[in-house]
Amino acid sequence: MDTATHITMGVALGGLATLDTSVQQDPALFQAIMIGTLVGSNAPDFDTILKFKNNAVYIRNHRGITHSLPAIFLWGISIAFLIHLFTPQVSYGQLLFWTTLAVGIHVLVDIFNAYGTQAARPINRKWIALGFINTFDPYIFSLHIIGIAAWWFFGAEPGITFLILYFVMALYYLKRYLDKKEIVRQIHERFSDVEQVVTSPTIKHNYWRIAVTTKEHFYVARAINGKIMVLDQFERLPLPNHPAMTEALEDQNVQAFLSFSPVYRWEIEEEEEHDHETEVRFIDLRYRSKEHYPFVAIVKLDSNYEISNSYTGWIYSEDKLQEKVQPITN
């Protein structure tokens, strides 16, 4: 989920903690738990700092080890310990429980969108991305804002308020799961030899992006109000035995892209008018937007098939992409 939703979830969990009468009756414990749930609800995303290094490191590691099973407990223990240093009079056990719960819910809700997490680490590094909740879901965010407003401005009992809120949210998640299940059912009816269906819900409730892998093709489609429309079709080709491809696969930007993208196509373009420059491009098919595929990895190679520059990330225009991969000159 996005940062704003994680913050509201932290507040909601702090309010939910008041179902425990000992939290209700101890302002210091309540404040400590509220701080713990707010920090815990956002802690796994502290790896966003990796953006300052480069996109390859960020893409390869964001929602990786910081969202893993051991990290849930390490975050909870560390945050609760630091808060307890300043409030030694409160129950460390209760503080630890709610803080760890906040971290765990952060990791849990992140697996429902198309980006996903490596939550199963260290068992395996597979990305778990269920693809039926958007990264920012206006319904989920609005529910939290309504609950917080009812508590702060109208004096609603926070424990009961957020208990009801999370029951409604559970029904909403079930509804979205069934929406995705229906889309997948239609895809299997429409195409033969379906190997994979990747769904990416958007901020619009009834608008979905879809990438389908069959034995011989990739299909890019969208679903609007339950109706599926195919937008693009690409032949599914194995990676070629080409020196440019061999070199590109050793590049850190390409490796980061391939570690993250479950469905992509590739292109090799040799440009003789540019000193026999070669371009290798990998294109993620999940995020088609306005006839453009913004998540890519691109490698530029010289006439000797040595890499002159490379890039991976989200770029929404070809001009800006080419600016990113201009050959590096001394």
RODO-2510 file (C-alpha; in nm, 4 decimals, decimal comma):
residues 330
     n   res          X          Y          Z
     1     m     0,0000     0,0000     0,0000
     2     d     0,0983     0,3653    -0,0231
     3     t     0,2482     0,5607     0,2667
     4     a    -0,0713     0,7534     0,3448
     5     t    -0,2715     0,4320     0,3848
     6     h    -0,0011     0,2734     0,5994
     7     i    -0,0123     0,5799     0,8283
     8     t    -0,3901     0,5597     0,8673
     9     m    -0,3601     0,1864     0,9366
    10     g    -0,1118     0,2657     1,2139
    11     v    -0,3607     0,5058     1,3726
    12     a    -0,6403     0,2510     1,3357
    13     l    -0,4379    -0,0219     1,5055
    14     g    -0,3565     0,2155     1,7902
    15     g    -0,7286     0,2769     1,8304
    16     l    -0,8019    -0,0951     1,8048
    17     a    -0,5646    -0,1558     2,0966
    18     t    -0,8117     0,0216     2,3258
    19     l    -1,0257    -0,2932     2,3140
    20     d    -0,7853    -0,3949     2,5920
    21     t    -0,9110    -0,2179     2,9060
    22     s    -0,5570    -0,1910     3,0441
    23     v    -0,4651     0,0221     2,7412
    24     q    -0,7760     0,2360     2,7889
    25     q    -0,6842     0,3028     3,1515
    26     d    -0,3157     0,3779     3,0988
    27     p    -0,2499     0,6915     2,8885
    28     a     0,1259     0,6270     2,8806
    29     l     0,0752     0,2729     2,7488
    30     f    -0,1766     0,3963     2,4906
    31     q     0,0630     0,6651     2,3678
    32     a     0,3515     0,4177     2,3491
    33     i     0,1389     0,1706     2,1517
    34     m     0,0164     0,4450     1,9177
    35     i     0,3759     0,5446     1,8428
    36     g     0,4644     0,1771     1,7983
    37     t     0,1809     0,1088     1,5537
    38     l     0,2517     0,4235     1,3543
    39     v     0,6227     0,3460     1,3216
    40     g     0,5615    -0,0264     1,2743
    41     s     0,3069     0,0377     0,9998
    42     n     0,5724     0,2181     0,7975
    43     a     0,9001     0,0577     0,9056
    44     p     0,9300    -0,2044     0,6259
    45     d     0,9251     0,0765     0,3694
    46     f     1,2341     0,2387     0,5197
    47     d     1,4185     0,0559     0,2412
    48     t     1,2922     0,3343     0,0126
    49     i     1,6182     0,5062     0,1047
    50     l     1,7817     0,2707    -0,1478
    51     k     1,6471     0,4992    -0,4214
    52     f     1,9328     0,7343    -0,3347
    53     k     2,1821     0,4686    -0,4464
    54     n     2,0309     0,3713    -0,7825
    55     n     1,7180     0,2215    -0,9367
    56     a     1,8700    -0,1246    -0,9794
    57     v     1,9456    -0,1611    -0,6090
    58     y     1,6055    -0,0184    -0,5158
    59     i     1,4061    -0,2434    -0,7502
    60     r     1,5984    -0,5527    -0,6475
    61     n     1,5628    -0,4901    -0,2737
    62     h     1,2477    -0,2846    -0,2125
    63     r     0,9874    -0,5007    -0,0393
    64     g     1,2516    -0,7714    -0,0178
    65     i     1,4303    -0,8567     0,3046
    66     t     1,2616    -0,5689     0,4918
    67     h     0,9258    -0,7392     0,4244
    68     s     1,0418    -1,0933     0,5048
    69     l     0,9138    -1,3204     0,7811
    70     p     1,2145    -1,2682     1,0120
    71     a     1,2031    -0,8924     0,9496
    72     i     0,8486    -0,8711     1,0870
    73     f     0,9707    -0,9830     1,4276
    74     l     1,3008    -0,7938     1,4110
    75     w     1,1194    -0,4695     1,3279
    76     g     0,8684    -0,5304     1,6083
    77     i     1,1334    -0,6115     1,8689
    78     s     1,3577    -0,3198     1,7704
    79     i     1,0836    -0,0565     1,7596
    80     a     0,9238    -0,1730     2,0845
    81     f     1,2639    -0,1801     2,2561
    82     l     1,3471     0,1771     2,1508
    83     i     1,0083     0,3099     2,2623
    84     h     1,0346     0,1194     2,5900
    85     l     1,3677     0,2908     2,6648
    86     f     1,1771     0,6193     2,6954
    87     t     0,8671     0,4721     2,8635
    88     p     1,0028     0,1953     3,0909
    89     q     0,6899     0,2053     3,3061
    90     v     0,4655     0,0572     3,0351
    91     s     0,4184    -0,3122     2,9575
    92     y     0,6847    -0,4188     2,7084
    93     g     0,4836    -0,7295     2,6181
    94     q     0,1773    -0,5314     2,5119
    95     l     0,3893    -0,2763     2,3290
    96     l     0,5746    -0,5549     2,1472
    97     f     0,2504    -0,7290     2,0468
    98     w     0,0875    -0,4237     1,8881
    99     t     0,4058    -0,3006     1,7232
   100     t     0,4766    -0,6411     1,5687
   101     l     0,1136    -0,6695     1,4599
   102     a     0,1445    -0,3338     1,2798
   103     v     0,4560    -0,4522     1,0936
   104     g     0,2888    -0,7825     1,0065
   105     i    -0,0216    -0,6134     0,8681
   106     h     0,1969    -0,3841     0,6566
   107     v     0,3649    -0,6860     0,4984
   108     l     0,0331    -0,8696     0,4627
   109     v    -0,1521    -0,5935     0,2787
   110     d     0,1414    -0,5370     0,0436
   111     i     0,1117    -0,8866    -0,1047
   112     f    -0,2348    -0,8091    -0,2429
   113     n    -0,1217    -0,5594    -0,5062
   114     a     0,0601    -0,6199    -0,8341
   115     y     0,4006    -0,5142    -0,6991
   116     g     0,3974    -0,7688    -0,4182
   117     t     0,6711    -0,8580    -0,1692
   118     q     0,9278    -1,1275    -0,0995
   119     a     0,7444    -1,2107     0,2215
   120     a     0,8471    -1,5779     0,2111
   121     r     1,2179    -1,5022     0,2493
   122     p     1,4382    -1,6750     0,3576
   123     i     1,2384    -1,9826     0,2478
   124     n     1,2420    -1,8522    -0,1097
   125     r     1,2841    -1,5244    -0,2970
   126     k     0,9702    -1,5549    -0,5069
   127     w     0,7646    -1,2380    -0,5373
   128     i     0,4189    -1,2842    -0,3867
   129     a     0,1838    -1,0502    -0,5721
   130     l    -0,1833    -1,1467    -0,5656
   131     g    -0,2878    -0,8514    -0,7797
   132     f    -0,6375    -0,7620    -0,6663
   133     i    -0,5860    -0,4482    -0,4550
   134     n    -0,4315    -0,1327    -0,6015
   135     t    -0,1276     0,0184    -0,4276
   136     f    -0,3526     0,3097    -0,3395
   137     d    -0,7101     0,1974    -0,2930
   138     p    -0,9437     0,4965    -0,2352
   139     y    -1,2049     0,2778    -0,0642
   140     i    -0,9595     0,1399     0,1915
   141     f    -0,8084     0,4822     0,2538
   142     s    -1,1513     0,6451     0,2864
   143     l    -1,2688     0,3817     0,5334
   144     h    -0,9728     0,4611     0,7569
   145     i    -1,0283     0,8374     0,7293
   146     i    -1,3958     0,7923     0,8219
   147     g    -1,3030     0,5755     1,1212
   148     i    -1,0382     0,8205     1,2436
   149     a    -1,2750     1,1170     1,1991
   150     a    -1,5517     0,9351     1,3889
   151     w    -1,3084     0,8767     1,6759
   152     w    -1,1358     1,2162     1,6922
   153     f    -1,4209     1,4514     1,6048
   154     f    -1,7354     1,2653     1,7113
   155     g    -1,6118     1,0684     2,0103
   156     a    -1,6793     0,7200     1,8711
   157     e    -1,5354     0,4317     2,0704
   158     p    -1,2113     0,3574     1,8778
   159     g    -1,1865    -0,0127     1,9576
   160     i    -1,5368    -0,0943     1,8356
   161     t    -1,5119     0,1526     1,5448
   162     f    -1,1983    -0,0047     1,4007
   163     l    -1,3162    -0,3567     1,4729
   164     i    -1,6181    -0,2856     1,2512
   165     l    -1,3936    -0,1134     0,9960
   166     y    -1,1680    -0,4173     0,9612
   167     f    -1,4667    -0,6489     0,9293
   168     v    -1,5925    -0,4341     0,6391
   169     m    -1,2425    -0,4344     0,4907
   170     a    -1,2300    -0,8138     0,5065
   171     l    -1,5543    -0,8272     0,3061
   172     y    -1,4072    -0,5786     0,0578
   173     y    -1,0943    -0,7913     0,0114
   174     l    -1,3150    -1,0942    -0,0463
   175     k    -1,5131    -0,9030    -0,3082
   176     r    -1,1948    -0,7960    -0,4905
   177     y    -1,0632    -1,1530    -0,4813
   178     l    -1,3846    -1,2725    -0,6454
   179     d    -1,3546    -0,9938    -0,9052
   180     k    -1,0083    -1,1177    -0,9973
   181     k    -1,1229    -1,4796    -0,9993
   182     e    -1,3925    -1,3923    -1,2534
   183     i    -1,1391    -1,2135    -1,4756
   184     v    -0,9065    -1,5139    -1,4675
   185     r    -1,1985    -1,7442    -1,5486
   186     q    -1,2850    -1,5380    -1,8555
   187     i    -0,9216    -1,5347    -1,9681
   188     h    -0,9041    -1,9141    -1,9531
   189     e    -1,2254    -1,9382    -2,1531
   190     r    -1,0960    -1,6987    -2,4175
   191     f    -0,7386    -1,8250    -2,4668
   192     s    -0,5982    -2,1755    -2,4949
   193     d    -0,2751    -2,2896    -2,3270
   194     v    -0,2828    -2,0143    -2,0635
   195     e     0,0237    -2,0424    -1,8434
   196     q    -0,0040    -1,7241    -1,6380
   197     v    -0,2477    -1,4399    -1,5783
   198     v    -0,1143    -1,1288    -1,4058
   199     t    -0,3728    -0,8754    -1,2940
   200     s    -0,3006    -0,5160    -1,1938
   201     p    -0,5984    -0,3325    -1,0463
   202     t    -0,6019     0,0424    -1,0931
   203     i    -0,7318     0,3298    -0,8837
   204     k    -1,0570     0,2963    -1,0808
   205     h    -1,2530     0,0210    -0,9116
   206     n    -1,3739    -0,1612    -1,2249
   207     y    -1,0665    -0,1033    -1,4431
   208     w    -0,7963    -0,3724    -1,4448
   209     r    -0,4738    -0,4174    -1,6407
   210     i    -0,4080    -0,7745    -1,7477
   211     a    -0,1022    -0,9527    -1,8886
   212     v    -0,1570    -1,3070    -2,0176
   213     t     0,1139    -1,5616    -2,0970
   214     t     0,0259    -1,8517    -2,3240
   215     k     0,2495    -2,1138    -2,4815
   216     e     0,3212    -1,9002    -2,7885
   217     h     0,2066    -1,5450    -2,7129
   218     f     0,1794    -1,2610    -2,4646
   219     y    -0,1497    -1,0736    -2,4553
   220     v    -0,1977    -0,7355    -2,2927
   221     a    -0,5592    -0,6606    -2,2067
   222     r    -0,7817    -0,4576    -1,9858
   223     a    -1,1056    -0,5356    -1,8067
   224     i    -1,3650    -0,2612    -1,7685
   225     n    -1,6882    -0,3410    -1,5842
   226     g    -1,6207    -0,7109    -1,6338
   227     k    -1,5611    -0,6890    -2,0098
   228     i    -1,2161    -0,7901    -2,1364
   229     m    -1,0520    -0,6166    -2,4330
   230     v    -0,7194    -0,7260    -2,5836
   231     l    -0,4936    -0,4270    -2,6529
   232     d    -0,1671    -0,5853    -2,7692
   233     q    -0,0396    -0,9260    -2,8754
   234     f     0,3265    -1,0301    -2,8913
   235     e     0,4900    -1,3490    -3,0039
   236     r     0,6605    -1,5261    -2,7160
   237     l     1,0238    -1,5756    -2,8162
   238     p     1,3130    -1,7283    -2,6229
   239     l     1,6133    -1,5094    -2,5475
   240     p     1,8424    -1,5210    -2,8514
   241     n     2,1996    -1,6421    -2,8639
   242     h     2,3312    -1,2975    -2,9504
   243     p     2,6453    -1,1305    -2,8098
   244     a     2,4486    -0,8165    -2,7199
   245     m     2,1951    -1,0200    -2,5244
   246     t     2,4694    -1,2194    -2,3510
   247     e     2,6361    -0,8985    -2,2388
   248     a     2,3096    -0,7299    -2,1398
   249     l     2,2150    -1,0183    -1,9102
   250     e     2,5256    -0,9413    -1,7024
   251     d     2,4182    -0,5824    -1,6437
   252     q     2,2919    -0,4967    -1,2942
   253     n     1,9956    -0,2986    -1,4251
   254     v     1,8780    -0,5891    -1,6404
   255     q     1,9317    -0,8366    -1,3570
   256     a     1,7246    -0,6171    -1,1248
   257     f     1,4475    -0,5944    -1,3857
   258     l     1,4426    -0,9715    -1,4460
   259     s     1,4377    -1,0457    -1,0724
   260     f     1,1188    -0,8427    -1,0408
   261     s     0,9206    -0,8743    -1,3633
   262     p     0,7116    -1,1911    -1,4128
   263     v     0,6025    -1,1118    -1,7705
   264     y     0,8083    -0,9202    -2,0221
   265     r     0,9191    -0,9126    -2,3839
   266     w     1,2554    -0,8160    -2,5302
   267     e     1,3880    -0,6256    -2,8312
   268     i     1,7294    -0,5959    -2,9957
   269     e     1,7895    -0,3060    -3,2305
   270     e     2,1158    -0,2483    -3,4155
   271     e     2,1638     0,1077    -3,5362
   272     e     2,4314     0,1305    -3,8036
   273     e     2,3919     0,5062    -3,8388
   274     h     2,5065     0,5430    -3,4768
   275     d     2,8486     0,3753    -3,5067
   276     h     2,6913     0,0310    -3,5050
   277     e     2,5368     0,0934    -3,1652
   278     t     2,3108    -0,1849    -3,0335
   279     e     2,0176    -0,1439    -2,7975
   280     v     1,8715    -0,4265    -2,5922
   281     r     1,5403    -0,3544    -2,4236
   282     f     1,3246    -0,5503    -2,1792
   283     i     0,9626    -0,4341    -2,1421
   284     d     0,7351    -0,5251    -1,8524
   285     l     0,3861    -0,5952    -1,9885
   286     r     0,1929    -0,5367    -1,6652
   287     y     0,1754    -0,1588    -1,6637
   288     r     0,0509    -0,0460    -2,0052
   289     s    -0,0628     0,3153    -1,9797
   290     k    -0,1781     0,5314    -2,2721
   291     e    -0,0293     0,2898    -2,5272
   292     h     0,3048     0,3032    -2,3452
   293     y     0,4884     0,0485    -2,1296
   294     p     0,6664     0,2581    -1,8658
   295     f     0,8633    -0,0064    -1,6733
   296     v     1,1682    -0,1101    -1,8751
   297     a     1,5326    -0,2080    -1,8669
   298     i     1,7503    -0,0829    -2,1488
   299     v     2,1157    -0,1401    -2,2368
   300     k     2,3226     0,0483    -2,4943
   301     l     2,6258    -0,1306    -2,6391
   302     d     2,9007    -0,0095    -2,8715
   303     s     3,0284    -0,1789    -3,1876
   304     n     3,2313    -0,4236    -2,9755
   305     y     2,9214    -0,5161    -2,7755
   306     e     3,0564    -0,3468    -2,4662
   307     i     2,7996    -0,1698    -2,2495
   308     s     2,8126     0,2071    -2,2794
   309     n     2,5165     0,2726    -2,0489
   310     s     2,2049     0,1122    -1,9050
   311     y     1,8947     0,1979    -1,7077
   312     t     1,5937     0,0386    -1,5431
   313     g     1,2860     0,2021    -1,3966
   314     w     0,9613     0,3774    -1,4798
   315     i     0,9857     0,6200    -1,7721
   316     y     0,6789     0,7662    -1,9417
   317     s     0,8298     0,9033    -2,2612
   318     e     1,0803     0,7724    -2,5152
   319     d     1,2745     1,0992    -2,5160
   320     k     1,3385     1,0836    -2,1428
   321     l     1,4355     0,7187    -2,1686
   322     q     1,6941     0,7951    -2,4349
   323     e     1,8308     1,0754    -2,2179
   324     k     1,8862     0,8223    -1,9396
   325     v     2,0983     0,5970    -2,1584
   326     q     2,3140     0,8438    -2,3463
   327     p     2,6668     0,6955    -2,3610
   328     i     2,8815     0,8016    -2,0664
   329     t     3,1725     1,0167    -2,1788
   330     n     3,4815     1,1006    -1,9806
***
